[in-house]
Amino acid sequence: MPATSQRVYVGASARVPEGGRLVVDVGDTTIGIFRFQGQLYAYLNTCAHQGGPVCQGKIIPRVTEVIDPGGESRGFAFDESSLHIVCPWHGFEYDIKTGVHPGRPSARLIRVAVDETSEGVYVTF
């Protein structure tokens, strides 16, 4: 028998600030909702590595290596166009837009449908 999905109100839009998050419990399920560049992204709060509470980790810009024209490394820089969430247990990180680990594409978060109306934010799972 196929599972039925349910759409649940999780809060006012203001509870998910730009560059921030809202972590909510819906029944027995914990979901992290993020807003980046005006869009909402939602995932189950379970790290693909060892099940840690990934959505409660630090939010940081992607770290990239700066390479000069001669091929030499000049250190590292933050890429503000890409935000990552870092699991507090073991440091696994995921792109907030895709839920994918940058170095291990097979490691990904489980996406939850999220939408926003004039009343606020809803998740469907």
Backbone hydrogen bonds in HBPLUS format (Angstrom, degrees):
<---DONOR---> <-ACCEPTOR-->    atom                        ^
c    i                          cat <-CA-CA->   ^        H-A-AA   ^      H-
h    n   atom  resd res      DA  || num        DHA   H-A  angle D-A-AA Bond
n    s   type  num  typ     dist DA aas  dist angle  dist       angle   num
A0125-PHE N   A0006-GLN O   3.18 MM 119  5.76 150.4  2.27 147.0 148.3     1
A0008-VAL N   A0123-VAL O   2.75 MM 115  5.40 163.3  1.78 161.0 165.7     2
A0123-VAL N   A0008-VAL O   2.94 MM 115  5.40 154.3  2.01 148.0 152.8     3
A0010-VAL N   A0121-VAL O   2.86 MM 111  5.74 174.2  1.86 155.0 156.1     4
A0121-VAL N   A0011-GLY O   2.80 MM 110  5.54 170.8  1.81 174.5 176.6     5
A0015-ARG N   A0012-ALA O   2.93 MM   3  5.62 161.3  1.96 120.8 127.0     6
A0016-VAL N   A0013-SER O   3.03 MM   3  5.80 170.2  2.04 124.8 127.7     7
A0020-GLY N   A0017-PRO O   2.88 MM   3  5.03 151.3  1.96 136.0 132.5     8
A0019-GLY N   A0035-ARG O   2.70 MM  16  5.55 146.4  1.81 141.1 151.3     9
A0035-ARG N   A0020-GLY O   3.23 MM  15  5.93 154.4  2.30 145.8 149.8    10
A0022-LEU N   A0033-ILE O   2.80 MM  11  5.13 142.1  1.94 145.3 156.3    11
A0033-ILE N   A0022-LEU O   2.78 MM  11  5.13 159.6  1.83 148.2 155.4    12
A0024-VAL N   A0031-ILE O   2.89 MM   7  5.45 159.8  1.93 159.4 163.3    13
A0031-ILE N   A0024-VAL O   2.82 MM   7  5.45 163.6  1.85 162.6 167.4    14
A0026-VAL N   A0029-THR O   2.70 MM   3  5.21 168.4  1.71 163.6 165.9    15
A0029-THR N   A0026-VAL O   3.08 MM   3  5.21 163.8  2.11 123.4 125.2    16
A0045-ASN N   A0030-THR O   2.93 MM  15  5.50 158.8  1.98 148.7 143.8    17
A0032-GLY N   A0043-TYR O   2.89 MM  11  5.43 165.0  1.92 163.6 167.1    18
A0043-TYR N   A0032-GLY O   2.95 MM  11  5.43 152.3  2.02 149.5 158.5    19
A0034-PHE N   A0041-TYR O   2.72 MM   7  5.16 166.3  1.74 159.9 164.9    20
A0041-TYR N   A0034-PHE O   2.84 MM   7  5.16 149.5  1.94 147.3 154.5    21
A0036-PHE N   A0039-GLN O   2.94 MM   3  5.44 153.4  2.01 152.6 158.8    22
A0039-GLN N   A0036-PHE O   3.09 MM   3  5.44 167.1  2.10 116.9 118.9    23
A0112-VAL N   A0042-ALA O   2.82 MM  70  5.09 161.7  1.86 128.8 127.3    24
A0044-LEU N   A0110-ILE O   2.89 MM  66  5.60 154.1  1.95 156.2 164.7    25
A0047-CYS N   A0052-GLY O   2.82 MM   5  4.98 152.3  1.90 142.4 150.2    26
A0051-GLY N   A0047-CYS O   2.96 MM   4  4.50 140.8  2.12 131.2 134.9    27
A0054-VAL N   A0052-GLY O   2.87 MM   2  5.56 135.2  2.08 108.0  94.0    28
A0056-GLN N   A0053-PRO O   3.00 MM   3  5.76 163.5  2.02 125.8 131.2    29
A0057-GLY N   A0054-VAL O   3.02 MM   3  5.41 164.5  2.05 120.9 121.7    30
A0086-VAL N   A0058-LYS O   2.86 MM  28  5.28 157.4  1.91 155.5 162.4    31
A0060-ILE N   A0084-HIS O   2.89 MM  24  5.34 156.4  1.95 150.0 157.3    32
A0084-HIS N   A0060-ILE O   2.67 MM  24  5.34 165.5  1.69 163.0 168.0    33
A0062-ARG N   A0082-SER O   2.73 MM  20  5.52 149.2  1.83 168.8 168.4    34
A0079-ASP N   A0062-ARG O   2.67 MM  17  5.10 160.4  1.71 158.6 164.0    35
A0064-THR N   A0077-ALA O   2.84 MM  13  5.43 170.5  1.85 164.8 167.9    36
A0077-ALA N   A0064-THR O   2.85 MM  13  5.43 153.5  1.92 155.1 163.2    37
A0066-VAL N   A0075-GLY O   2.82 MM   9  5.56 168.5  1.83 146.0 150.0    38
A0074-ARG N   A0066-VAL O   2.64 MM   8  5.23 165.9  1.66 165.3 164.3    39
A0068-ASP N   A0072-GLU O   2.84 MM   4  5.42 162.5  1.87 157.6 158.4    40
A0071-GLY N   A0068-ASP O   2.87 MM   3  5.41 164.9  1.90 124.4 127.5    41
A0082-SER N   A0079-ASP O   3.15 MM   3  5.92 166.0  2.17 124.8 126.9    42
A0096-ILE N   A0083-LEU O   2.97 MM  13  5.82 176.0  1.97 151.2 151.4    43
A0085-ILE N   A0094-TYR O   2.89 MM   9  5.38 154.4  1.95 150.8 157.3    44
A0094-TYR N   A0085-ILE O   2.93 MM   9  5.38 149.1  2.03 145.2 155.1    45
A0087-CYS N   A0092-PHE O   2.74 MM   5  5.32 170.1  1.75 165.4 163.1    46
A0091-GLY N   A0087-CYS O   3.03 MM   4  5.01 143.7  2.17 143.3 148.0    47
A0095-ASP N   A0100-VAL O   3.02 MM   5  5.55 166.9  2.04 140.7 139.9    48
A0099-GLY N   A0095-ASP O   2.63 MM   4  5.11 153.9  1.69 152.5 159.8    49
A0109-LEU N   A0099-GLY O   2.73 MM  10  4.93 156.7  1.79 141.2 149.0    50
A0101-HIS N   A0107-ALA O   2.91 MM   6  5.56 162.9  1.94 174.8 169.3    51
A0107-ALA N   A0104-ARG O   2.79 MM   3  5.61 161.6  1.83 130.6 136.5    52
A0124-THR N   A0113-ALA O   2.90 MM  11  5.15 154.9  1.96 137.3 141.3    53
A0115-ASP N   A0122-TYR O   2.91 MM   7  5.37 158.3  1.96 149.1 154.3    54
A0122-TYR N   A0115-ASP O   2.85 MM   7  5.37 165.6  1.87 161.5 162.4    55
A0117-THR N   A0120-GLY O   2.85 MM   3  5.29 164.5  1.88 156.4 159.5    56
A0120-GLY N   A0117-THR O   3.15 MM   3  5.29 137.7  2.34 100.5 111.4    57
